[in-house]
């Protein structure tokens, strides 16, 4: 073998092929650099020979080259390449492959093999999935076939059983019919004995050849066949065809009538009802609310609503299932039906809301709750600032407290004391009353330079009504005109005798400004708390009172709770009056977040669905459903009370409405920062009402003035009052378009003074009559174009032009009007004194006679003001 042949064999391995028949063809090949060539391809076809070997033949094997884009070749190069091809010897063609091409072929082969393996695996997987689905489908079909066969078998068995039952019933009917026929024949032949006992008739011979004779079929005589010969008829079958009168008369078989079927069904129905009634005759305890529907009552008695409606109809009440019955009627019905009635009320939802402490409960000491009360500007808030080392008073509008505040401090002995600061203005009476109700000790602050004032007396009354001890704190002893002794003596008029005068009420002289004797006040409070022995159970559901409530723009509804017993935790569900919610967050009086609150601790609570009323009780309940039920009941009661007060049909209420119609109203809309301030404003405005004017509050709320508030005020032509709140942008735009007035106030007495002035302007002025003089008519003259003119002499006082006059005849007023002209001789004058004569004419009146007296007077309009 030559070197060239060896190199070719190393560079290219001849592929294996089967020898056999060949097929020829041409292939156009493309090479690099734009070269192309058309070659002849010979394909072998395998042909088996007798010896088991395939005949060999010479085959030209051309390795295909990768296809490339054909580039344009110059004609000269193409001609040269053609000559080279033609010069090559014909015969077997073997081309040598380069290393790069062999590697590329090997890589392509590996990729092809990998793709083939993946394809085979994918096809195998698809085949397995298809076989699995086919197996499942076959199993499902087999299961369905088995179920169908079982169902068909069951139906066949039921049909067979039904057929047997019908056959047995038919046999029984045939036997009964035969017996009845036999008795009729025996009776017709007179075979009954004299004693009334019926003898047996001769046995009817049975035809052995007749199979129906053994089944008890009926035997009938056939006419026309010797009389005595009898033959068997077939068993009665179901009637077919139309039922006519002729067919019914010719039908010898006796059928069951429709009325008989109906009677049987009625008997079965009555039996079922009786069984049901017997089952439901068990006595039950039926809970009856104030109002209940018929269907609900029937359900509670375990009976059908139709049966209960029938019972009510028997008693003359035509009702339906949705009709409402009152408690008395429902109780009578329940007792008539043999059950026991238990009356309940809607108010029962509040029963057990605050459970009492168990006998073995552990009571722990709690801090005292102290309320600071007194007259306005007597230094209550300044005293608290001195105790807390804060400066709350500097931020108060008008220098007065207008909210109720709750704080907690520690004395030198580390004992906690809770303080409630109440406003001293006269409008905040309700706030002071609430403070006295939830407190343990009341500290009445009296200024040493001002002595006892009206609100001081009111604070003493609130403390006595609440039944709590008092401590008198005489403040401002550092002022030059201070006289503590006068204060103590003045308190004696209100039956308050301090210890310094031999009484039992503690009195402490302090100075909030100079911080004098503050420790003595704290010691007096601690001593009084020790006497009270204040204790509470912390291991129970919390309950307490709402000190204040407001609507914050960023936080929503915020309420200040004062815990009376139990421990309030974050996440508890609480009911507050007609509102409820879940405690989302709690902060103490210093603004610090807390997770729990113990008795006597004031906290601000977030999470309520509305703003509660100050003074409402809050209670922790176990579920949202209970909280929602109690809140809805309280809201409904509140709404019904409001509707009952405005809509009355009694005679007294109708007369009151008629009187109210004559009163002038000043409609207003009030929005405040806290609920307590709004309550105080409404209470102060209600006290201004008189028999002539009053304030009609259209709407109250807590929070900023909204667009809906302005729209409501616009509809009633009313102003909007904002107390420590402002209107938002939309509300201001609506107010400008509708010319609705919005007034802002930060001090309550400014608001009250303005409203009082507006009401005073609505009062009708007072008319005061002033007597001027009398004149006697001496003569009456008829003047053309003027009418009658009276010649008079002024007998008393004076007569003025434009004054009001009365015409008296025999001391009886016959006319009242005005003077149109007043003359002396020919000149017009303004007034005529007594003793002089003048001429007078009346406006639109000329019935004047000699001897009449003219009384002249003036009417003054005096503006009135509210007290």
VODO-972603 format. One record per residue: residue in one letter; x, y, z of N, C-alpha, C in turn. Coordinates in steps of 0.1 Angstrom, whole numbers, plus 5000, padded with zeros to 4 digits. Example, Ala and Ser with C-alpha at 12.3 -4.5 7.8 and 13.67 -1.06 7.14 Angstrom:
A513249435078512349555078513249675078S512849785071513749895071512950005079
REM end
This chain:
X500949885000500050005000500950125000X500650214991501450344990501250435001X502150535002502050635013500750715012X500450744999499250824998497950755002X497950624999496850545003496750535018X497950515025497850505039497350635046X497850745040497450875046495950895044X495450855033493950865031493150775040X493750655042493050565051493050615066X494150685069494250745083493350865084X493250945074492451065075490951035073X490650935066489250905063488950755064X487950725072487550585073486350565065X486450455056485350435047484150375054X483050435052481850395059481450255054X480750185064480250045060479050065052X478849985042477649985034477349845029X476049825026475549705020475649705005X476149595000476249584986474949534980X474649574969473449534962473149614950X471949634946471549704935471849854937X472149934927472550074929471550154922X471550284927470750384921471650504919X471550574908472450684905471650814906X472450924908471851064909472951164909X472651284909473651394909473251484921X474351544927474251634939475151744936X474551864939475351994937475952024951X477352024952477952054964478552194964X478552254976479152384978480252384988X481352454985482552454993482852594997X483952605005484452735009484952814998X484952945000485453044990484553044978X483253004980482353004969482452904958X483152794961483352684951482152594951X481652544940480552454939480952344929X480352224931480652114922479452014922X479151964910478051874908478751734906X478351644915478951504914477851404912X478251284908477251174906477351084919X476151054924476050974936475450834932X476050734937475550594934475150534948X473850504949473350434961473150294959X473550214969473450074968472050024974X471549924968470349854974470749714977X470449674989470849544994469949434987X470749334981470049224975470649094980X469849014987470348884993470648784981X471748724982472148614972471948484978X471848374969471648244974472648194984X473948244982474948194991475048275004X474148365005474148445018475048565017X475648595005476548705003475948794993X476148924995475649014985476649034975X476249044962477249064951477849204952X479149204950479849334951479849404938X479849534938479849614926480549744930X481149804920481849924923480950034925X481250114935480350224939481150344941X480750454936481350584938480750644951X481550654961481050714974481650854975X480750944976481051084977480651134990X481551184999481151235012480551375010X479351385015478651525014479351625022X479551745016480151855022479151945028X479452025038478452115043478052215033X476752245033476152345023476552485027X476952565018477152705020476552785009X476552905012475952995001476853004989X476252984978477052984965477453134962X478753144961479253284957479553284942X479553394937479753414923481253394920X481653304910483053264907483353334893X484553394891484853454878484853344868X484553384855484453284844485853214842X486953284843488253224841488553114851X488253144864488553044874487652924872X486352944868485452834866485952754854X486452804844486952734832488152644836X489052714844490252634849489852514858X488952544867488552434876487852324868X487152354857486552244849487552164842X488652234837489752154831490452054840X490652104853491252014863490351894865X489051914866488151804868488151704857X488251764845488251674833489551594832X490651654837491951584836492051474846X491251464856491351364866490951234860X491551114864491150984858489850944864X489050884856487750834860487850704867X486950674876486950554883486550584898X487150504907486850524922487350654926X486450744933486850874938486950864953X488050904959488250904974488751044977X488051114986488451244990488951245005X489951305008490551315021489851425029X489451395042488851495051489951555060X489851685062490751755071490351725086X491351755095491151725109489951805114X489951935110488852025115487451975111X487451925098486151875093485751745100X486751665102486451535109485951565123X486551665130486051695144484651755143X484451835133483051895131482051785129X482451685120481551575117481351495130X482351465138482251395150481251465160X481451595161480551675170479151665165X479051685152477651675146477051535149X477851435147477351295150476951285165X477751335174477451325188476151405191X476051515185474851595187473651515182X473751455170472651385164472351265173X473451195178473151075187472451125199X472851235205472251285217470751325215X470551385203469151425200468351295198X468951195191468251075189467851005202X468851005212468650945225467451025232X467551155232466551235238465151215232X465151205219463951175212463351045216X464350945216463850805220463350805234X464050885244463550885257462250955258X462051065251460851145251459751055245X459950985234458950905228458550785238X459650735245459350625255458450685266X458850805271458050865281456550885277X456450945265455150965259454350835258X455050735254454350605252453950555265X454850565275454350515289453250595294X453250735292452150815296450850775289X450950755276449750715268449250575273X450150485275449750355280449050365294X449650455303449050475316447650525315X447450635306446150685304445150585298X445650505289444850405283444450305294X445350265303445050175313444050235323X444250365326443250425335441850435328X441850465315440550475308439950335308X440750235306440150095305439650055319X440350095330439950065343438650145346X438550265342437350345344436150285337X436450255324435350195317434850055323X435849985328435549855334434749875347X435149985354434350015367432950055363X432850145353431550185349430650075344X431349975337430549865332430049775343X430949765354430549685365429449755373X429549885374428449955381427149945373X427249955360426049945352425449805353X426349705353425849565355425149545368X425849605379425249595392423849665393X423849785387422549865387421549785379X421949725368420949655360420449535368X421349465375421049355383420049395394X420349505400419549555411418149585406X418049655395416749685389415949555385X416749455380416049335377415449265389X416249265400415849205412414649285418X414649425417413549495422412249465414X412549455400411349435391410749295395X411649195397411249065400410449065414X411049135424410349145436408949215435X408949325427407749395425406749305418X407149225408406349135401405749025410X406648975419406148875429405048935438X405349055443404449125452403049145445X403149195432401849215425401149075423X401948975420401248845418400648795431X401348815442400748775455399448865458X399548995455398349075457397249035449X397548995436396448955427395848825432X396748735437396148605442395248635454X395748725463394948755475393548815471X393548905461392348965456391448865450X391948765443391148665437390548575447X391348545458390848465468389648535476X389848665478388748735485387548745476X387748765463386648775454385848635453X386648525453386048395453385248375465X385748405477385048395490383748475490X383848595485382648685485381648625475X382048565464381148515454380448385460X381248305468380748185473379648225484X379948325492378948355502377648415496X377748485485376548535478375748425472X376448325466375648215461375048125472X375748115483375148035494373948105500X374048235500372948315506371748305496X372048305483370948305473370248165473X370848065476370247935477369547905490X369647995499368947975512369547865521X370947865521371547755529371947795543X371447915548371647955561370647885571X371147835582370247765591369447865599X368547805607367547895614368247965625X369347915631370047985642370948095638X370848125625371648235620373048185616X373348055618374748005614374647955600X375547995592375547965578376247825577X375547735569376247605567377047625554X378047535554378847535543378147475531X378247535520377647485508378447365502X377847305493378547195486379847245480X380847175482382147215477382047215462X382547315456382547325441383647235436X383247165427384247075421385247145413X386447115415387547175408387947095396X388147165385388547105373390047085374X390346955373391746925374392546975362X391846995351392547045339392747195339X391947265348392047405348393147455358X394147505353395247555363394847665372X393847745368393447865376392647825388X392047695388391347655399392147635412X393447605410394347595421394747735426X394647835418394947965422393848045428X392647985429391548055435390848145425X390848125412390248215403388748205405X388048305400386548305401385948215391X384848145396384148055388382848115384X382548115371381248185366380548075358X379148085359378248005351378148065337X378347985327378248025313376847995309X376148085304374848065299374847995285X373747905283373647845270374347715269X374947665280375647535279375147445290X373847415290373347315299373047365313X373247495316372947555329373947515339X374147385341374947335352376447335349X376747335336378147335332378747475336X379947465342380647585345382047585339X382547695336383847705330384647815337X385947805338386747895344387048015335X387048135341387448255334388848295338X389448375329390848415333390748515345X391848525351391948625362391748765358X391148845366390848985362392149055359X392049125348393249205343392949355344X394049435343393949575343393149625331X392149715334391349765323392149845313X391949825301392649885290391649965282X392150065274391250135266390550245273X389650315266388850435272387750375281X387450455292386450415301385150495297X384150415292382850475288381750415297X380550475296379450425305379150285301X379150255288378750115284379750015289X381150055288382149965293382049945308X381750055315381550045330380449955334X379249965326378149885329378349735326X379049715315379349575311380449505319X381249595327382349535334381849465347X382149335347381749255358382749265370X383949305367384949305378384749435386X384749415399384549535407385849605410X385949735407387149805409387049895422X388249935427388250015439387950165434X387050225441386650365437387650465441X387650575434388550685437388350745451X387050755455386850795469387450705479X387350575477388050485486389550505487X390150535475391550565475391850685483X391050795481391250915488391050895503X390050825507389850795522391050725528X391550635520392750555525393950645527X394150735517395250835518395050925530X393850975532393551065543393850995556X393450865557393650795570395150775572X395950745561397350735563398050865567X397550975561398051105564397751145579X396551115583396151145597397051055607X397250935603398150855611399550905612X400050955601401451015601401451135610X400451225608400351345616400251315631X399451205634399251165648400651125654X401351045646402650995651403551115653X403551205643404351325644404051415656X402751425659402251505670402651435683X402551305683402951225695404451245698X405251245687406651265688406951405693X406151505689406451645693405651695705X404951605711404151635723405051655735X406351645734407251655745407251805749X407051825762406951965767408352035766X408352155761409552235759409452365766X410652415769410752555774410952645763X409952725759410052815748410452955752X411553005747412053135750411253235741X410653335747409753435740410353575742X410853635732411253775733410153865733X410353995732409354095732408554085719X409154065708408554045695409053915688X408253835682408653715676407753685664X408253635654407453595642406853455644X405753435636405053305637405953185634X406753195623407653095619408653065629X409253165635410253145646409653085658X408453125662407753055673407452915671X407052875659406752735655408052655656X409152715651410452645651410852625666X410652715675411052695689410152595696X408952565691408052465696408252335689X409152325679409352205671408152155664X407452245657406252215650406352295637X405452245627405452315614404752445616X405152545608404552675608403152675603X402852585594401452575589400452525600X400952435608400152385619399852495629X400852575632400652695641399752795635X399852815622398952915616397452865617X397352735615395952675617395452695631X396252675641395852695655395452845657X396252935651395953075652394653115645X394453055634393153075626391953025634X392152915641391052865649390652965660X391653045665391453145675390953275669X390853285656390353405650391453495645X392653455645393753545641394253495627X394053585617394453555603395853615602X396853525602398253565602398953475591X400153525589401053445580402353405587X403253335580404453295587405353405591X405253515584406153635587405553735596X404253705601403653805609404353805623X404253925629404953945642403953935653X404253865664403353845676404053915688X403253975696403854025708404053915719X404753955729405053855739403853795746X402853875749401653815756400953715747X400653755735400053655726400853525724X402153545722402953425720402953335733X402953395744402853315757401553245758X400453305754399153225755399153115745X399753135733399753025723400652905728X401752945734402652835739402052755750X401352825759400752755770399552675766X398852715756397752645750398152515744X399352515738399952395731400652305741X400652335754401252245764402652265767X403252375762404652405765404752505776X406052525781406352625791406952745785X406452865788406952995782407953055791X408953105785409953185793410153325787X409653425793409753555788411153615790X411653675779412953745779412753885773X413753965776413654105770414954125763X414954225754416154265746417154315755X416754375766417754425776418554315782X418154185781418854075787420254065781X420454125769421854105763422854175772X422454265780423454335789423554265802X422854155805422954085817424254005817X424954015828426253945830427354015822X427154135818428254205811429354235820X429054275832430154295842429854195853X430654095853430453985863431054025876X430453985887431054025900432253945903X433053995912434353925916433953795924X434653695921434453575929434853595944X434353505952434653525967436153505970X436753415962438153395965439153475957X438553585951439453675943440453745952X441653765946442753835952442653985950X442354065960442254215958443554275962X444054365954445254435956445054585958X445854655965445654805967445854875953X445054975951445155055939445355195943X445855275933446055425936444755495937X444655595945443355675946443155765933X441955785930441555875919441056005925X441756115922441456245928441056345917X439956405920439356505910439656645916X440256735908440456875911439256955906X438557015915437357095912437457235918X436657325912436557455918436157555907X436157685911435757795903436757825892X436357885881437257915870438258015875X439558005871440658085874441058085889X440757975895441257965909442557885910X443157845899444457785899444457635900X443457565894443357415895444457355886X444557395873445557345864446957385868X447057505874448357545878448857465890X447957425898448257335909448757195904X448057145894448457015888449757025881X450057145874451357165868452457165878X452157225890453157225900453457085906X452457005907452656865912453256785901X452956795888453556715878454756775872X455156895876456256975870456156985855X454957025851454657055837454157195835X453757235823453257365820452057355811X451057285815449857275807449057405806X449057485816448257605816448657705806X449957705802450457795792449857775778X449457645775448857615762447357615761X446657665772445257665772444757795766X443757785758443157905751442357985762X442558115762441858195771442258185786X443258105788443758085802442758005811X441857925804440957845812440957705807X440657605815440657465811439257435805X439357375793438057345786437957195783X438857115788438756975786439056905800X438556785801438856705813440156625811X441156645819442356575817442656465828X443456365825443756255834445256235835X445756245847447256225849447556135861X448756085861449156005872450556045876X450756065890452056115895452456015906X453656035911454255965923454656065933X454356035946454856125956456256075961X456756135971458056105976458155965981X457055905986456955765990456755665979X456755715967456555635955455155575954X454255645960452855605959452155675947X451555605939450855665927449555725930X449255845924447955915926447555955912X446255925909445655965896444856085898X445056195890444356315891443556335879X442356395881441456435870441256585871X441556655861441456805860440156835853X439256905860437956945854437957095851X437157135841437057275838436257345849X436457475851435757555861434657635856X434557645842433557735837432157675839X431157765840429757725843429257635833X429757635821429157545810429557405812X430557375820431157245821430557165833X429357195836428757125848428756975846X428356925834428356785832429656715833X430756785829432056735831432456715845X432156825853432456815868431656705874X430356685870429556575876430156435873X430656425860431256295857432556275864X433356375866434556365874434256325888X433256375894432856335908432356195909X431756145898431156005898432255905898X433355925891434355825889435555845899X435455935908436555965917436455905931X437555905938437555855952437655975961X438356075957438556195966438356325957X437756425963437556545956438356655963X439256725955439956835961439356965955X438757045964438057165960439157275962X439457345951440457455951439657585952X440057665962439457795964440657895965X440458005957441458105957441358195970X442458215976442458285989442058435987X442258485975441858625973440458645967X439758535964438458545957437358475965X437758395975436858325984435958225976X434758195982433858095976433058165965X432958095953432258145941431258035937X430358075927429257975924429757835920X430857825912431357695908431957625920X432457695930432857635942431757565949X430657635950429457575956428957455948X429057465935428657355927429557235929X430857255930431757145932431457075945X431157155956430757095969429557005967X428557055960427356975957427556845950X428456855940428756735932429456625941X430356675950431156585958430156515968X429256595974428256535983427356435976X426956475963426056385956426756245953X428056255950428756135947429156055960X429056115971429356045984430856025986X431656115981433156105983433656205992X434756185999435356286009435956396001X435956516008436556636002437856676010X438656746002439856816008439856956002X439857056011439857196007441257246005X441657285993442957345990442857495988X443257575998443257715996444457765989X444257805976445357845967445657995968X446758025962447158175960447358245974X447958175983448158235996449358335995X450058335984451158425983450758555978X449558575973449158705968448958805980X449058935977448959035988447659035994X446559025987445259035993444658905997X445458795999444958666003444458666017X443358596020442858586033442258446035X443058346038442558206040441558196050X441558276061440558266071439158306066X439058396058437858436052437258326043X438158256036437658146028437058036037X437758006048437257896057435957936064X435858066067434558106073433458106063X433758146051432658136040432157996038X433057906039432657766037431657716047X431657776058430657736069429257756064X429057856055427657876050427157766041X428057686036427757566028427957436036X427957446049428057336058429357256056X430357326053431757266052432557326063X432857236073433657286084435057216084X436157296082437457236080438057206094X439157126093439757086106440357196114X440757306108441357416115440257486124X439057466120437857526127437157416135X437757306137437157196145436257106137X436357106124435557006116436356886112X435756816102436356686098436956696084X436756806077437256826063438656876064X439656806057441056856057441156986049X441957076053442257196046443757216045X444157246033445657276031445757406024X446657486029446957616023448257596014X448057626001449057605991449257725982X450357715975450557825965451157745952X450357745942450757675930451957755923X451857885924452857965917454257955924X454257955937455457955945455857805949X454857715946455057565949455257545964X454357615972454457605986453457495991X453957416001453157316008452457215999X453157185987452557085978452656945985X453756925992453956795999452856776009X452456876016451356866025450056826019X449756876006448556835999448656685996X449856635991449956495987449856406000X450356456011450256376023448756366028X448056476026446656466030445856376021X446256376008445556275999445856136002X447156106005447555966009446855926022X446756016031446155986044444655946042X444056026034442555996031442455866023X443355836014443255716007443455596016X444355606026444555496036443255466044X442555566047441255546054440255476045X440255506032439355446023439655296020X440955256021441355116018440855076004X441455145995441055125981441754995975X440954905970441454775965440654735952X441354655944440654615931441254475927X440554405919440954275914441554295900X442854265899443454285886443354165877X443054045882442953925875441553895870X440953985862439653975856439554065844X438454045837438154135825438054275830X438654365823438654505827437354575824X437054675832435854765830436154895837X435555005832435855135837434955235830X435455365830434655475825435455545814X434755615806435355705795435455845801X436655895802436956025807436656135797X437256105785437056205774437256125761X436656175750436756115737436856215726X437656185715437756275704438056205692X438056275680438256215667439556285662X440656205661441856255656442056225642X442556315634442656305620443556185616X444656175623445556065619445355935626X444755935638444555815646443155765646X442155845642440855795643440155835656X439355745661438655765673439555735685X439755835694440655825705439755845718X439855755728439055765740440055745752X439855825762440555815774439855735784X440355615788439755515797440355535811X439555525821440055515834439655375840X440555285842440355155846439855145860X438755085863438155065876438554935882X438554825874438954695879439354615867X440254515870440754425859441954485853X442454415843443654465835443254465820X443454585815443154605800444354575792X444254485782445354445774445154485760X446254495753446154525739445554405731X444554425723443854325716442554285722X442254345734440954315740439754375732X438654305732437454355725436554425736X436254555734435554635744434254685738X433254705747432054775743431954895751X431755015744431755145751430455215747X429455205755428155265752427555195740X427255275729426755225717427855205706X429155205711430255175702431055055707X431854995698432654885702433854885693X434854805697436054795689437054705696X438254695690439354615695440454715698X441054695710442154785714443354755706X443654855697444854845688446154905695X445955005702447155065709446655145721X447555155731447355225744448555315747X448255435751449355525756448955585769X449955615778449655665791449655825790X449555885801449456035801450656105796X451756035796453056095791453256065776X452255995769452455955755453255835752X453555755762454355635761453455515758X453855435748453055315745453155215756X451955155760451855055770451054935765X451354815770450654695766449454655775X449554695788448554665798448254795806X447054795811446654905820445954845832X446354885844445854825857444854925863X444154885873443154975879443755115883X442855215882443155355885444155415875X444455345864445455405855444655465843X444855585839444255645827445155615815X444455575804445155545792444255595780X444955635769444255665757444255535748X443055505743442855375736442455415722X443055335712442755355698442155225693X441255235684440655115678439155105678X438455205684436955205684436455245671X435255185668434655215655433855355655X433755425666433155555667433555625679X433155745680433555825692432455805703X432855755714431855725725431555855732X430455845740430055965749430955965762X431356075766432056085779431156035790X431755965799430955905810430455765807X430555715795430055585792430955475799X430355365802431055255808431655165797X432855125798433455035789433654895796X433454795788433554655794434254565783X435154485788435854385779434954265778X434654225765433854105763434653995756X434153875755434953765750434953755735X433953815728433853795713433353915706X433653925694433154045686431654035684X431053915683429653895681428853955693X429353925706428753975718428854135718X430054185714430254325714429254395704X429154335692428354395682426854395686X426454285693425054265697424654375707X425554395717425254485728425254625722X426254655714426354795708425154825699X424654725691423554755683422254775691X422154695702420954715710420954855717X422054905722422155035728421955145718X422455125706422255225695420755235691X420155115691418655115687417855185698X418155155711417455225722417655375721X418855415719419155555718418355625707X418355555695417655605684416155615686X415555515693414155515696413755625706X414655645715414355755725414355895717X415255905708415356035701414056055692X413655945686412455955677411255975686X411155915698409955935706409856075711X410956145713410956275719410556375708X410756345695410356435684409056405678X408556285679407356245672406356205682X405456285686404356255695402956285690X402056205695400656225690399756255701X400156265713399256305724398956445723X397856485731397356625730398456715736X399056675747400156765753401256785743X401656675736402756695727402356785715X401056765710400656855699400556995703X400157025716400157165720401557215722X402457135726403857175727404457205713X404057125703404557155690403957285685X402757315688402157445683402857555690X403157545703403857645709405357665704X405957545701407257555695407257625681X406157605674406057675661406157825662X405657875673405658025675407058075680X407957985684409258025689410158045677X410958145677411958175667413158085670X413658015659414757925661416057985654X417157955661418457985655419157855652X419057805639419757675636421257695635X421957595641423457595640423957455639X425157445634425857315633427157335641X427357245651428457255660429457135658X430757175656431757075656432857115666X433357015674434257045684435456945684X436456975692437656895692437456765701X436656775711436356665720434956655723X434456535727433056515729432556595741X433456605751432956685763432756825760X433556895752433357035749432057055741X431856965732430556975724429356965733X429456865743428356855752428156975761X429257035765429157155773428557275765X428957285752428357395744426857375742X426457255739425057225737424257255749X424857215761424157245773423957385776X425057465773424957605776423957675766X423957635754422957695744421557655748X421357535753419957505757419457585768X420357625777419957715788419557855784X419857895772419558025767418058035762X417457925760416157925754415157995762X414258075756413158145762411858115755X410858175759409558155753409458215739X410458295735410358355722411458315713X412658285717413758245709414458125715X415158045707415957935712416957895701X417957815705418957765696418557625692X418457595679418157455674419457395668X419957305675421257235671420857135660X421357155648421057065637421856935638X423156955641424056845641425256885650X425756785657426956795665427956685661X429156705662430156605659431556645664X432456545664433756565668434756555656X435656645655436556645643436456765635X437256775624437256885615435956905608X435657035604434357065597434557005583X433556925579433656855566432656915556X432756875544431856925534430356895537X430056775542428656745546428156835556X428956885566428456975576428057105569X428857155560428557285553427257265545X427157155538425857125530424657125539X424757065550423657065560423257195565X424257275568424057415572423457505561X423857475549423357555538421857525536X421457395537420057365535419157435545X419657455557418857525568419157665570X420057725562420457865563421057885577X421957805581422457805595423957825594X424557885604426057895605426657775610X427957755608428657645613429657695624X429557635636430357675647431557565648X432757615648433957525650434657565663X434657475672435357495685436657425685X437757495684439057435684439257345672X438457355662438657285649438557375637X439057325626438957405614438357335603X437957405592437257335581438357295571X438157185564439057135554438857215541X439657185531439657265519438357255512X437857135510436557115503435457185510X435457185524434357255531434457405529X435657455529435757605527435257645513X435557565503435157595489433657595488X432957485494431557485494430957595502X431557635513431057755521431157885513X432157895505432358025497431358025486X431057915480430057915469428657935474X428357885486426957895491426758005501X427858085503427758195513427358145527X427858035531427557975544428658025554X428158075565429158135575429758025583X431058035585431757945594432458025604X432158005617432758075628433657985636X434858035639435757965647435958025661X435957935671436157975685437157885692X437857945701438757865710438457885724X437657975728437258005742435757985743X435257915752433757885752432958005756X433458095764432558205768432458305756X433458315747433258395735432158345726X432158215725431058145717429758175723X429658155736428358175743427858325742X428758415743428458565742427958595728X428558545718428158575704426758515701X426558395706425258335703424158405711X424458445723423558525731423158655724X424158725719423858845711423058825699X423258715692422358685680420958655685X420758585696419458555700418758685705X419558775711418958905716418458985704X419158975693418659045681417458985675X417158865678415958795672414758825681X414958885693413758915702413059035696X411659035697410859145693411159265702X411259385697411559495706410359525715X410559585726409559625735408959755731X407659765730406959895726406459965739X406960085741406560155753405860285748X404660305753403760415749403960535759X404160655753404360775761403160875758X402460915768401361005767401861155764X401261215754401661355750400661455755X399361435751398361535755396961495749X395961575754394561565749394061695742X393161675732392561795726391061765724X390261865726388861855724388361925711X387461855704386961905691385862005694X386062135689385162235691384262255679X384762225667383962245655384662155644X383762105635384262025623383962105611X384962115602384862195590385162095578X384362115567384562045555385362125545X386562075542387462145533387662065520X387462135509387562065496388962015494X389061895488390261835485391061785497X390561815509391161775521390361675529X389061705530388061635538387761715551X387361645561386961705573388161745582X388161865587389161915596388561955609X389161915620388561935633389262065639X388462155644388962265651388962235666X390162225672390362175685391062275694X390862245707391662315718392362215726X393762235727394562145735394262165750X393762065756393362075770394362025780X395261945775396261885784397461845776X398661875782399961835775400161915763X400561845752400761905739400461795728X400361855716400061775704401161795694X401761685689402861685680402461625666X403061685656402861635642403461495641X402861405634403361265632403161175644X402561225655402361135666401161045664X401060945671399860855671398760915679X397460895674396360955681395260855682X394360875692393160795694392060895694X390860855688389660935689388760865699X388460945709387560895720386260965719X385160885719383760935719383060865731X382760945741382160895753383060795760X384360835760385460765766385660625760X385260605748385360475741386260505728X387260425727388160445715387460395703X387260485693386560445681387560445669X388760505671389760505660391060525666X392060465659393460485663394260495650X395060605649395760625637396860735639X397060815628398160915628397561045624X398161155628397761285624398361315610X397461355601398061395587398361545587X397661625594397961775593397761825607X398561925611398462005623398762145620X397662235621397862375617397362465629X397962575629397562685637397262805628X395962845628395562935617395862875604X396662945595396862885582398262825581X399062825592400462775591400462635597X401362555591401662415596402662435607X402362365618403262365630403562225634X404662215642405162085646404462045659X404162135668403462105680402662225685X401662185693400762295699400662265713X400962365722400962345736399462355742X399362325754398062325761397562465761X396162485760395462615760395362675747X395962635737395862695724394962605715X394462685704393562615695394362575682X393862475675394562425663393662355655X394062325643393262235634393962105631X393261995632393861865630392961785620X393661705612392961615603393661475604X392861365603393261235605393661175591X394561085591394861015578393860905576X393160915564392160815560391060795570X390660905576389460895585388861035587X387461035586386861165587385561165595X385361055603384161055611384461125624X384361255623384661345634383361415639X383261435652382061505657382461595668X381661695670381961795680381861725694X382761755703382761695716383661575717X384161525706385161405707386461455712X387161365719388461395725389561315717X390561395714391761335706392861315716X393261195718394461155727395661145718X396761215721397961205714399061135722X399761045716400760975723401860925713X403060885718404160835711404560695715X405060605706405460475709406960455707X407660415717409060395717409360245716X410360215707410860075705412060055713X412059975723413159945732413759805729X415059795725415659675722415759585734X415559455733415659365744416859275743X417359235755418559145756418259025765X418858925761418758805770419458825783X418958765794419558785807420858695807
REM end
